[in-house]
Amino acid sequence: MLLLVGAWVPQTVETIRTKKCPLNFRFIIIYVTAATLLTVYSYIIHDWVFLTLNGLSALQSGINLLIKIRHE
């Protein structure tokens, strides 16, 4: 879990620092959507580990998406 969530940290930090997101727009949309849907599903089935994992992944990729939309 830490590796998956941790993989987003350097990209998110760089995106916040530079106000530029080099990731493909379609990739971010698909990733945010998938992570959000998996978060909802994890909540429905009461799987707190995957709720945390997918929630943090959705949050970090969502930050990248917002910066991509607002600053590019």
C-alpha positions as CSV (number, residue, x, y, z in Angstrom):
1,M,0.0,0.0,0.0
2,L,2.8,2.4,0.9
3,L,4.6,1.8,-2.4
4,L,1.5,2.5,-4.5
5,V,0.6,5.7,-2.6
6,G,4.2,6.7,-2.2
7,A,4.7,6.4,-6.0
8,W,2.5,9.4,-6.4
9,V,4.2,11.6,-3.8
10,P,7.2,12.8,-5.9
11,Q,5.0,13.6,-8.9
12,T,2.4,15.4,-6.8
13,V,5.1,17.4,-4.9
14,E,6.8,18.4,-8.3
15,T,3.4,19.4,-9.7
16,I,2.5,21.6,-6.8
17,R,6.0,23.2,-6.7
18,T,6.1,23.9,-10.5
19,K,2.4,24.4,-11.1
20,K,2.8,22.2,-14.2
21,C,1.7,18.6,-14.6
22,P,3.5,16.7,-17.4
23,L,1.1,13.8,-17.2
24,N,-1.2,13.0,-20.1
25,F,-4.7,14.5,-19.5
26,R,-6.6,11.4,-20.5
27,F,-4.4,9.3,-18.2
28,I,-5.2,11.5,-15.2
29,I,-8.9,11.5,-16.0
30,I,-9.0,7.7,-16.2
31,Y,-6.9,7.3,-13.1
32,V,-8.9,9.7,-10.9
33,T,-12.1,8.1,-12.1
34,A,-10.9,4.6,-11.4
35,A,-9.4,5.4,-8.0
36,T,-12.6,7.3,-7.0
37,L,-14.8,4.4,-8.0
38,L,-12.6,1.9,-6.2
39,T,-12.7,4.1,-3.1
40,V,-16.5,4.1,-3.2
41,Y,-16.6,0.3,-3.7
42,S,-14.1,-0.2,-0.8
43,Y,-16.4,1.8,1.4
44,I,-19.5,-0.2,0.3
45,I,-17.7,-3.5,1.1
46,H,-16.1,-2.1,4.3
47,D,-12.5,-2.8,3.2
48,W,-10.7,-0.1,5.1
49,V,-7.2,-1.0,3.7
50,F,-8.3,-0.5,0.1
51,L,-10.4,2.5,1.1
52,T,-7.3,4.2,2.4
53,L,-5.2,3.1,-0.5
54,N,-7.6,4.2,-3.2
55,G,-8.7,7.3,-1.4
56,L,-5.1,8.5,-1.1
57,S,-4.4,7.6,-4.7
58,A,-7.5,9.5,-5.8
59,L,-6.5,12.5,-3.8
60,Q,-3.0,12.7,-5.1
61,S,-4.0,12.1,-8.7
62,G,-6.9,14.6,-8.2
63,I,-4.4,17.3,-7.2
64,N,-2.4,16.7,-10.4
65,L,-5.6,16.9,-12.4
66,L,-6.7,20.2,-10.8
67,I,-3.3,21.8,-11.4
68,K,-3.3,20.5,-15.0
69,I,-6.8,22.1,-15.6
70,R,-6.1,25.4,-13.8
71,H,-2.5,26.1,-14.9
72,E,-2.1,24.7,-18.4
